[in-house]
Amino acid sequence: MLAKIALGIGLPALAIVVWGLFGSPRARWHLNGAWRLMLQIVFFGSAAVALFVAGQPALGVVFALLFVINTTLVYVWAQ
């Protein structure tokens, strides 16, 4: 039970710190190119998987598709 609590609080806290340091627009250290794409895939891909595992497969698929479309357009339009 303690492990579940630690994972339930610790992993989101770790994700907040990692995104704040490397992924946010005002991040202290900016990742570019493939490294930024990998960070985004890990974060948003895990959210899609979490929706799927939580019993919402349609929302997980829609979220994943929206992520792919958004990321593609960001790179195509060089934003």
C-alpha positions as CSV (number, residue, x, y, z in Angstrom):
1,M,0.0,0.0,0.0
2,L,2.9,2.4,0.8
3,A,4.3,1.7,-2.6
4,K,1.0,2.6,-4.3
5,I,0.9,5.9,-2.4
6,A,4.5,6.7,-3.3
7,L,3.9,5.9,-6.9
8,G,0.7,7.9,-6.9
9,I,2.3,11.0,-5.5
10,G,6.0,10.5,-6.6
11,L,5.6,9.8,-10.3
12,P,3.4,12.9,-10.9
13,A,5.7,15.0,-8.9
14,L,8.7,13.7,-10.9
15,A,6.9,14.4,-14.1
16,I,6.1,17.9,-13.1
17,V,9.8,18.6,-12.3
18,V,11.1,17.0,-15.5
19,W,8.6,18.9,-17.6
20,G,9.3,22.1,-15.8
21,L,13.1,21.7,-16.4
22,F,13.1,20.5,-19.9
23,G,9.7,20.6,-21.6
24,S,7.9,23.8,-20.7
25,P,8.2,26.9,-22.9
26,R,10.0,28.7,-20.0
27,A,12.2,25.7,-19.1
28,R,15.6,26.3,-17.7
29,W,17.2,23.8,-20.2
30,H,15.5,23.5,-23.6
31,L,15.5,20.3,-25.4
32,N,15.5,20.5,-29.2
33,G,14.9,18.1,-32.1
34,A,14.7,14.4,-31.4
35,W,15.2,14.8,-27.7
36,R,12.2,17.1,-27.3
37,L,10.1,14.8,-29.5
38,M,11.1,11.8,-27.3
39,L,10.1,13.8,-24.1
40,Q,6.7,14.7,-25.6
41,I,6.1,11.1,-26.8
42,V,6.9,9.8,-23.3
43,F,4.6,12.3,-21.6
44,F,1.7,12.4,-23.9
45,G,2.0,8.7,-24.9
46,S,1.9,7.7,-21.3
47,A,-1.3,9.8,-20.9
48,A,-2.9,8.0,-23.8
49,V,-1.9,4.6,-22.4
50,A,-3.2,5.6,-19.0
51,L,-6.6,6.5,-20.5
52,F,-6.7,3.1,-22.3
53,V,-5.8,1.2,-19.1
54,A,-8.3,3.2,-17.1
55,G,-11.1,1.7,-19.3
56,Q,-11.4,4.6,-21.7
57,P,-9.9,3.2,-24.9
58,A,-11.8,5.6,-27.2
59,L,-10.5,8.6,-25.3
60,G,-7.0,7.1,-25.3
61,V,-7.0,6.7,-29.1
62,V,-8.5,10.2,-29.7
63,F,-5.9,11.7,-27.4
64,A,-3.1,9.9,-29.2
65,L,-4.4,10.9,-32.6
66,L,-4.7,14.6,-31.5
67,F,-1.1,14.4,-30.2
68,V,0.2,13.1,-33.4
69,I,-1.7,15.6,-35.5
70,N,-0.6,18.5,-33.3
71,T,3.0,17.5,-33.2
72,T,3.1,17.0,-37.0
73,L,1.6,20.4,-37.6
74,V,4.1,22.0,-35.2
75,Y,7.0,20.6,-37.1
76,V,5.5,21.3,-40.5
77,W,4.7,24.9,-39.6
78,A,8.1,25.3,-37.8
79,Q,6.6,26.6,-34.6
